[in-house]
Amino acid sequence: MACEIPTMPAPGGPKSFKDLSKDIASKRQQSQGQINEDYDLCIDLTLRRLVYGSMTGLASALGLFRSPSTR
């Protein structure tokens, strides 16, 4: 006696290849949007750190390495 597991049809019935390819394309578009958002955030953070680091370095250099006649 073999024990068979009853299978339930997918909600909405079986999908055609066309429907599956549309689902994959929409998921790909969503993930591409997420990738673009992540890159924008990364670029923004990198530019901020570069600018703030440059300004801090400039202020430190002016404070530490000024000529003795200006002290």
ZIVENDA-V522518 format. One record per pair of residues at least 6 apart in sequence whose ideal C-beta (glycine too) atoms are under 8 Angstrom apart, sorted by sequence separation. I is the first residue (numbers start at 0). GAP is how many residues later the second one is. If there is no record, write none. Layout:
# ZIVENDA-V522518
I,GAP
I,GAP
This chain:
# ZIVENDA-V522518
14,8
